[in-house]
Amino acid sequence: MLGAIVDMSGSVIVGLRPDHTIFAWNRAAAALYQTARADAIGTDYVARFIAPEHQDAVAADIRQVLTGVDTWNFEDDSVLPDGTRRTLLWNVSRVLDGAGRASGVVATGQDITERKEAEERFRLVFEHSADGLLLSDETGVVDCNPAALRMLGLSEKQELIGRRPAEFSPLTQPDGTRSDEKSLGIGAATLDSGAMTFDWVHQHVDGHAVPVEISVRHASMRGKRVSVVVWRDQSRRAELDRQRIEVEQRLNVAQKLEAVGRLAGGVAHDFNNLLAAIRNSIQLAIDDTPKELDVRQDLELALSTTERAARLTGQLLSFSRREAPLMDIVDLASLVHDMLPLLRSSVPAQVDLQVHAAPAGARVLADRGQLEQVILNLILNARDAMPEGGTVTIAVGANDTGTHSTLTVADTGVGMDEATRQRIFEPFFTTKPLGEGTGLGLAVVYGVVTQAGGTVRAESVKGQGTSLCIMLPRSMDDVTTAPPESSPASGVIERILLVDDDTAVRTTTRRLLERLDFAVLEAENGIEALEIFNAERPTLAVVLTDIRMPRMDGFRLAREVRTVDPTFPIVFISGFDTEKHTDREGLEDIAMLAKPFALNALSQMLRTTIAARPAAVE
């Protein structure tokens, strides 16, 4: 009966003599090892069925039992005839003969291959998970994986086992709640719901915060309630959130700048039309006024003022990104001296303005008007930093290698801390009270200088003052000077078609053109101009047209003219100057003159355009 029970057992039962030869082999053993009882009996079990790397250990375990241990439990890997491996858990007992001597062992084995593979899969997930995995009970952490240790800066499990994760947290959480109090509240809520996911901040051993998303689920293990805890590091998400917020803020600033730019561009365009009429009228008055009269100097001062106003609108157009900078060779020392009357009038009497700008070849390629704005912004910024007065020093020079010209504005004002210094070039950032600063002054400085290929360096000490140094690539070319105003030319009278919807601009421009010995035909829009052109084309020398006009704009008019005569001379005039229009395609070769324009510039562009027309073929 006992033999039948052994043979029918679902467990593998093997009887081995001290030399490892098989003397008992039940049906389960025959099935597992794919070997019939007759083929197994008398063969060396260890040599035949045990994996080579386990054979010595198994032989030692058998000796343990034979020499006095009643039973012994161990695991080994068995190799089947088809080459596959199975893991068995063995319980081995000694077999005694009639004299009480050990005559062999009986091993009862359970195939635990699937369980071991499941344990290994779990171990791989547990050990290699990027998330922190923990098992805890009422005593604290029972087990954890390496990721949880890394998040806290720990190296050994024993540093965390038996402790509560809240112990590795800052005193308070981001919402201001004490970490220990919040942990107890979350624990109670989790007991009620059975599971919970929430955000938490742990503290690394080096002191830095570790934001995590924690998922807790209660489970039962051997009749005891445990908590399965997952920590997901949110440092990357926090960084992405920070970057997203920063991008949103920049987008918001960009949208503000775009809105302000559109407004500035529109205002500048209209103002340029007004300036064109004013400048033209002043030029006409100058031409009619004898040089010996005092009023002539007043008119010339007014004319130069319109030029400064034109540079100001140029700044607005640059800010709105509708105008490219007008690059000239500028001597920084001369520029500072030219601006001194304006700069001195911009600071109060208690501010001492000192200038160290001896001519020393500090020439740069830049927009003169933009550099004027940069210097004025720096002086105003220094002035505001010294409400009780102080000293502002302007110095022009070159760097040690001579490759860059420098312009430094230093003050003895309140200075600023490092956090403020890092942000001074941000658009709309200001330390002034609400309503007293736009936050654009230094942003414009930064934009102009970097656009010219230079850099701006700010140094400051709280309570001691600030120094801002501009470095621009040094130019070896001569300073750009404006050509003298042209006087009315004499010679053959040529006919010009003038097109502009602004009556004041059109009227004053016509009078200037007449002084340049042009006979002028006028039109206030493109449709009217096209009718005149078709009727008078053989007698016309050039078309001078505004761009933005009702009914038919200057671009469309130019295309219509070129359909009739592809080489006919055309010149654009615009309050937007070099604005890049998407509808200018195919017309890029047509010259464009910015309003308000000087008489000599108008004359030169018209004469050049007329002269460039190919001669007619007979």
Backbone hydrogen bonds, N-H to C=O, Kabsch-Sander energy under -0.5 kcal/mol:
donor,donor_aa,acceptor,acceptor_aa,energy
5,I,1,M,-2.2
6,V,2,L,-2.4
7,D,3,G,-2.4
8,M,4,A,-2.2
9,S,5,I,-0.8
9,S,6,V,-0.7
12,V,109,G,-2.1
14,V,107,A,-2.5
15,G,24,A,-2.0
16,L,105,V,-2.9
17,R,21,T,-2.5
20,H,17,R,-2.6
22,I,43,T,-1.9
23,F,15,G,-2.9
24,A,15,G,-1.4
26,N,13,I,-1.8
27,R,7,D,-1.0
30,A,26,N,-2.3
31,A,27,R,-2.6
32,L,28,A,-2.6
33,Y,29,A,-2.8
34,Q,30,A,-0.5
35,T,30,A,-1.4
40,A,36,A,-1.3
40,A,37,R,-0.6
41,I,37,R,-2.6
42,G,22,I,-2.8
43,T,40,A,-2.2
45,Y,20,H,-2.6
45,Y,43,T,-0.8
48,R,44,D,-2.0
49,F,45,Y,-2.9
50,I,45,Y,-0.7
50,I,46,V,-1.3
51,A,77,D,-2.8
54,H,51,A,-2.3
55,Q,51,A,-0.9
55,Q,52,P,-0.7
58,V,54,H,-2.6
59,A,55,Q,-2.5
60,A,56,D,-2.1
61,D,57,A,-2.2
62,I,58,V,-2.4
63,R,59,A,-1.9
64,Q,60,A,-2.0
65,V,61,D,-1.7
66,L,62,I,-2.5
67,T,63,R,-2.0
68,G,65,V,-1.3
69,V,64,Q,-2.0
72,W,92,V,-1.9
74,F,90,W,-1.5
76,D,88,L,-1.8
78,S,76,D,-0.6
78,S,86,R,-3.1
79,V,49,F,-3.0
80,L,78,S,-0.6
80,L,84,T,-2.8
83,G,80,L,-2.4
86,R,78,S,-2.0
88,L,76,D,-2.4
89,L,110,Q,-2.3
90,W,74,F,-3.5
90,W,88,L,-0.6
91,N,108,T,-2.1
92,V,72,W,-3.1
93,S,106,V,-2.5
94,R,70,D,-1.4
95,V,104,G,-3.1
97,D,101,R,-2.8
100,G,97,D,-1.9
103,S,95,V,-3.4
104,G,95,V,-1.0
105,V,16,L,-2.9
106,V,93,S,-2.6
107,A,14,V,-3.2
108,T,91,N,-2.6
109,G,12,V,-3.4
109,G,107,A,-0.5
110,Q,89,L,-2.0
112,I,87,T,-2.4
112,I,110,Q,-0.8
116,K,112,I,-2.9
117,E,113,T,-2.6
118,A,114,E,-2.3
119,E,115,R,-2.5
120,E,116,K,-2.4
121,R,117,E,-2.6
122,F,118,A,-2.5
123,R,119,E,-2.6
124,L,120,E,-2.7
125,V,121,R,-2.4
126,F,122,F,-3.2
127,E,123,R,-3.3
128,H,124,L,-2.2
129,S,125,V,-1.3
132,G,231,W,-2.6
134,L,229,V,-2.7
135,L,143,D,-2.6
136,S,227,S,-2.2
137,D,140,G,-2.3
140,G,137,D,-1.4
141,V,160,L,-0.5
141,V,163,R,-2.0
142,V,135,L,-3.9
143,D,135,L,-1.8
145,N,133,L,-1.7
148,A,145,N,-0.6
149,L,145,N,-1.3
150,R,146,P,-2.6
151,M,147,A,-2.2
152,L,148,A,-1.1
153,G,149,L,-0.8
153,G,150,R,-0.7
154,L,149,L,-2.8
159,E,156,E,-1.5
160,L,157,K,-2.5
161,I,157,K,-2.7
162,G,141,V,-3.1
163,R,160,L,-2.1
167,E,164,R,-2.3
168,F,165,P,-2.2
169,S,166,A,-0.9
173,Q,177,T,-3.0
176,G,173,Q,-2.8
179,S,171,L,-2.5
182,K,178,R,-2.6
183,S,179,S,-2.4
184,L,180,D,-1.9
185,G,181,E,-2.1
186,I,182,K,-2.5
187,G,183,S,-2.5
188,A,184,L,-2.2
189,A,185,G,-2.1
190,T,186,I,-2.4
191,L,187,G,-1.8
192,D,188,A,-1.5
193,S,189,A,-2.1
194,G,190,T,-3.1
196,M,216,V,-2.3
198,F,214,I,-2.5
200,W,212,V,-2.8
202,H,200,W,-0.5
202,H,210,V,-2.6
203,Q,168,F,-2.9
204,H,208,H,-2.7
205,V,152,L,-1.7
207,G,204,H,-2.4
210,V,202,H,-2.7
212,V,200,W,-3.2
213,E,232,R,-2.4
214,I,198,F,-3.4
214,I,212,V,-0.6
215,S,230,V,-2.3
216,V,196,M,-3.1
217,R,228,V,-2.0
218,H,194,G,-2.5
219,A,226,V,-2.7
221,M,224,K,-3.0
224,K,221,M,-1.2
226,V,219,A,-2.9
227,S,136,S,-3.2
228,V,217,R,-3.1
229,V,134,L,-2.8
229,V,227,S,-0.6
230,V,215,S,-2.5
231,W,132,G,-3.4
232,R,213,E,-2.5
232,R,230,V,-0.6
233,D,231,W,-0.6
234,Q,211,P,-3.3
238,A,234,Q,-3.5
239,E,235,S,-2.3
240,L,236,R,-2.9
241,D,237,R,-3.1
242,R,238,A,-2.4
243,Q,239,E,-2.7
244,R,240,L,-2.9
245,I,241,D,-2.8
246,E,242,R,-2.3
247,V,243,Q,-2.9
248,E,244,R,-3.0
249,Q,245,I,-2.6
250,R,246,E,-2.6
251,L,247,V,-3.1
252,N,248,E,-2.6
253,V,249,Q,-2.6
254,A,250,R,-3.3
255,Q,251,L,-2.8
256,K,252,N,-2.3
257,L,253,V,-3.2
258,E,254,A,-2.8
259,A,255,Q,-2.6
260,V,256,K,-3.2
261,G,257,L,-3.1
262,R,258,E,-2.7
263,L,259,A,-2.2
264,A,260,V,-3.4
265,G,261,G,-3.2
266,G,262,R,-2.5
267,V,263,L,-2.7
268,A,264,A,-2.9
269,H,265,G,-2.4
270,D,266,G,-2.1
271,F,267,V,-2.8
272,N,268,A,-2.6
273,N,269,H,-1.6
274,L,270,D,-1.9
275,L,271,F,-3.0
276,A,272,N,-2.5
277,A,273,N,-1.9
278,I,274,L,-2.5
279,R,275,L,-3.7
280,N,276,A,-2.5
281,S,277,A,-2.2
282,I,278,I,-2.5
283,Q,279,R,-2.8
284,L,280,N,-2.3
285,A,281,S,-2.3
286,I,282,I,-2.7
287,D,283,Q,-2.3
288,D,284,L,-1.2
289,T,286,I,-1.4
293,L,290,P,-1.3
296,R,293,L,-1.2
297,Q,293,L,-0.6
297,Q,294,D,-0.9
298,D,294,D,-1.3
299,L,295,V,-2.4
300,E,296,R,-2.3
301,L,297,Q,-2.3
302,A,298,D,-2.3
303,L,299,L,-2.3
304,S,300,E,-2.4
305,T,301,L,-2.0
306,T,302,A,-1.9
307,E,303,L,-1.4
308,R,304,S,-1.8
309,A,305,T,-2.6
310,A,306,T,-2.3
311,R,307,E,-1.9
312,L,308,R,-1.9
313,T,309,A,-2.3
314,G,310,A,-1.9
315,Q,311,R,-1.7
316,L,312,L,-1.8
317,L,313,T,-2.5
318,S,314,G,-2.4
319,F,315,Q,-2.8
320,S,316,L,-2.0
321,R,318,S,-1.4
322,R,317,L,-3.3
323,E,317,L,-0.9
327,M,325,P,-1.1
328,D,366,A,-3.0
330,V,328,D,-0.7
330,V,364,V,-3.1
332,L,330,V,-0.7
332,L,362,A,-2.7
335,L,331,D,-2.5
336,V,332,L,-2.4
337,H,333,A,-2.2
338,D,334,S,-2.5
339,M,335,L,-1.6
340,L,336,V,-0.7
340,L,337,H,-0.7
343,L,339,M,-2.8
344,R,340,L,-3.1
345,S,341,P,-1.6
346,S,342,L,-0.7
346,S,343,L,-0.9
347,V,344,R,-0.9
351,V,348,P,-1.7
352,D,350,Q,-0.6
352,D,390,G,-3.0
353,L,351,V,-0.7
354,Q,352,D,-0.7
354,Q,392,V,-3.1
356,H,394,I,-3.3
363,R,361,G,-2.2
364,V,330,V,-2.4
365,L,473,P,-0.6
366,A,328,D,-2.6
366,A,364,V,-0.8
368,R,326,L,-0.6
368,R,366,A,-0.7
371,L,367,D,-2.4
372,E,368,R,-2.3
373,Q,369,G,-1.8
374,V,370,Q,-2.3
375,I,371,L,-2.6
376,L,372,E,-2.4
377,N,373,Q,-2.5
378,L,374,V,-2.3
379,I,375,I,-2.3
380,L,376,L,-2.6
381,N,377,N,-2.3
382,A,378,L,-2.2
383,R,379,I,-2.7
384,D,380,L,-2.2
385,A,381,N,-1.0
386,M,383,R,-1.7
389,G,386,M,-1.9
390,G,350,Q,-1.3
392,V,352,D,-2.8
393,T,410,A,-2.8
394,I,354,Q,-2.9
395,A,393,T,-0.5
395,A,408,T,-2.5
396,V,356,H,-2.5
397,G,406,T,-2.3
399,N,404,H,-2.2
402,G,399,N,-1.1
405,S,472,L,-2.7
406,T,397,G,-2.7
407,L,470,I,-2.0
408,T,395,A,-2.9
409,V,468,L,-2.4
410,A,393,T,-2.4
410,A,408,T,-0.5
411,D,466,T,-2.7
412,T,391,T,-0.8
414,V,385,A,-2.0
421,R,417,D,-2.4
422,Q,418,E,-2.0
423,R,420,T,-1.6
424,I,420,T,-0.7
424,I,421,R,-0.7
426,E,423,R,-2.2
428,F,439,G,-1.8
429,F,426,E,-1.8
429,F,439,G,-0.8
430,T,428,F,-0.5
436,E,433,P,-2.3
444,V,440,L,-2.7
445,V,441,G,-1.6
446,Y,442,L,-2.6
447,G,443,A,-2.4
448,V,444,V,-2.8
449,V,445,V,-2.4
450,T,446,Y,-2.5
451,Q,447,G,-1.9
452,A,448,V,-1.4
453,G,450,T,-1.6
454,G,449,V,-2.8
455,T,471,M,-2.1
457,R,469,C,-2.6
459,E,467,S,-2.7
461,V,465,G,-2.0
463,G,414,V,-3.8
464,Q,461,V,-2.8
465,G,461,V,-1.3
466,T,411,D,-0.5
467,S,459,E,-3.1
468,L,409,V,-2.4
469,C,457,R,-2.8
469,C,467,S,-0.5
470,I,407,L,-2.8
470,I,468,L,-0.5
471,M,455,T,-2.6
472,L,405,S,-2.6
474,R,403,T,-2.7
475,S,363,R,-2.8
480,T,329,I,-1.8
494,E,517,D,-1.1
495,R,539,T,-0.6
496,I,519,A,-3.0
497,L,542,V,-2.3
498,L,496,I,-0.7
498,L,521,L,-3.2
499,V,544,L,-2.8
500,D,523,A,-1.9
503,T,501,D,-0.7
506,R,502,D,-2.8
507,T,503,T,-2.8
508,T,504,A,-2.4
509,T,505,V,-2.3
510,R,506,R,-2.2
511,R,507,T,-1.8
512,L,508,T,-2.0
513,L,509,T,-2.7
514,E,510,R,-2.3
515,R,511,R,-1.5
516,L,512,L,-0.9
516,L,513,L,-0.6
517,D,514,E,-1.5
518,F,513,L,-2.3
519,A,494,E,-3.3
520,V,518,F,-0.6
521,L,496,I,-2.9
523,A,498,L,-2.0
526,G,550,P,-0.6
526,G,552,M,-1.5
529,A,525,N,-2.1
530,L,526,G,-2.4
531,E,527,I,-1.8
532,I,528,E,-2.0
533,F,529,A,-2.9
534,N,530,L,-2.4
535,A,531,E,-1.6
536,E,532,I,-2.7
537,R,533,F,-1.6
539,T,536,E,-2.0
540,L,536,E,-0.7
540,L,537,R,-1.2
541,A,495,R,-3.2
542,V,495,R,-0.9
543,V,569,P,-1.8
544,L,497,L,-2.8
545,T,543,V,-0.6
545,T,571,V,-2.4
546,D,499,V,-2.6
547,I,573,I,-0.7
549,M,547,I,-0.9
552,M,550,P,-2.8
554,G,547,I,-2.7
557,L,553,D,-2.1
558,A,554,G,-2.4
559,R,555,F,-2.1
560,E,556,R,-2.3
561,V,557,L,-2.6
562,R,558,A,-2.5
563,T,559,R,-1.5
564,V,560,E,-1.3
565,D,561,V,-3.0
568,F,565,D,-1.9
571,V,543,V,-2.6
572,F,591,A,-2.9
573,I,545,T,-2.3
574,S,593,L,-1.9
577,D,574,S,-0.9
579,E,576,F,-0.8
581,H,579,E,-0.9
584,R,581,H,-1.4
585,E,582,T,-0.6
587,L,584,R,-2.5
590,I,587,L,-1.7
591,A,570,I,-0.6
593,L,572,F,-2.9
595,K,574,S,-2.1
602,L,598,A,-2.3
603,S,599,L,-2.6
604,Q,600,N,-2.8
605,M,601,A,-2.2
606,L,602,L,-2.2
607,R,603,S,-2.6
608,T,604,Q,-2.5
609,T,605,M,-2.3
610,I,606,L,-2.5
611,A,607,R,-2.4
612,A,608,T,-1.5
613,R,610,I,-1.2
618,E,616,A,-0.5
